[in-house]
Amino acid sequence: MRRWGRRDGRDRYKIVTALNSFHGRTLGALAATGQAKYHQGFQPLPEGFTYVPYNDLAALEAAVDDATVAIMLEPVQGEAGVYPADPDYLQAVRTLCDERGLLLVLDEVQTGLGRTGRLFAFEHYGVRPDIMTLAKALGGGIPIGAMLARQEVADAFAPGAHASTFGGNPFACRVALAVLDTIVGEELPEAAAKAGASLRERLEDLGRRRGWIREVRGLGLMVGVELGGVAAADVMAAAQERGLLVNAIGQSVLRLLPPLIVTEAELDEAVGILEAALEAAAGSASQE
Ligand SMILES: Cc1ncc(COP(=O)(O)O)c(C=O)c1O
């Protein structure tokens, strides 16, 4: 991004990202992450990052100045508690980038490759990024990360400008190609869209029947459950004891990221376990 921002003799290097974002744990990605708790102990961080509230266009516009080169966002904020971008917002961010000559960078490390019910989450929004990052699902368990860019942007790198010892290694790349063949060939994004809709329906039904669930949000099989009257960490522990892995975010959100191949029978079982876990967590809370 910064090399691209300087290709025309201008000195554009600032990157605007969102509060509560999560972009990773190398120093650059950590600096891009808009959460002070992750910065703790790693300062000084690289300069030039500004954080603005997510889904707030006015704040983003106000943060852009003549030294800004890029806006970097997650299409769905995962670590923040599963908050999808508003369609109007992401489309307006694309327009802002076009008008101001900025790069739109979408971090699809968590959302990419079928998770949200489309191959890439940006497809839900009708916008295309200039740069996209991928990892997690790309390797099917093998460590690999990738940055994709429009040709003109990729041209900011000459060979060797951004190399690394294991970068582009044939083994990881061959695995990623096989993973891509499987995800696309077995239509896993479509499966995730279907299973995600079914999971959200079951969770909403559980909330209506039993309470404790204030909101169910997300895209495809990236689902956030906003809880009420029960602590997310207690529910996570109770679910784990019963054989279901979920993730607690903050006090009140559960994040569910089931496998893209999850079946209806497994969803039934999972929601049954979650119901028991909610009951157990609520019971232990009322005894305190
Ligand atoms: C949106 C997003 N970007 C990037 C990363 C990569 O993080 P790490 O550097 O910890 O692998 C993650 C990991 O959870 C993520 O959710």
The ligand as a MOL file (V3000), in Angstrom:
LIG
                    3D

  0  0  0     0  0            999 V3000
M  V30 BEGIN CTAB
M  V30 COUNTS 16 16 0 0 0
M  V30 BEGIN ATOM
M  V30 1 C -9.9690 -10.7330 10.1200 0
M  V30 2 C -8.6610 -11.3910 10.4540 0
M  V30 3 N -7.5360 -10.9670 9.8590 0
M  V30 4 C -6.3540 -11.5360 10.1130 0
M  V30 5 C -6.2280 -12.5740 11.0000 0
M  V30 6 C -4.8680 -13.2090 11.1850 0
M  V30 7 O -4.4250 -13.1800 12.4420 0
M  V30 8 P -3.0640 -13.8970 12.8980 0
M  V30 9 O -1.9390 -13.0050 12.5160 0
M  V30 10 O -3.2450 -14.0040 14.3530 0
M  V30 11 O -3.0160 -15.1970 12.2040 0
M  V30 12 C -7.3570 -13.0510 11.6570 0
M  V30 13 C -7.2670 -14.1380 12.6610 0
M  V30 14 O -8.1470 -14.4290 13.4100 0
M  V30 15 C -8.6080 -12.4520 11.3760 0
M  V30 16 O -9.7350 -12.8660 11.9870 0
M  V30 END ATOM
M  V30 BEGIN BOND
M  V30 1 1 1 2
M  V30 2 1 2 3
M  V30 3 2 2 15
M  V30 4 2 3 4
M  V30 5 1 4 5
M  V30 6 1 5 6
M  V30 7 2 5 12
M  V30 8 1 6 7
M  V30 9 1 7 8
M  V30 10 2 8 9
M  V30 11 1 8 10
M  V30 12 1 8 11
M  V30 13 1 12 13
M  V30 14 1 12 15
M  V30 15 2 13 14
M  V30 16 1 15 16
M  V30 END BOND
M  V30 END CTAB
M  END
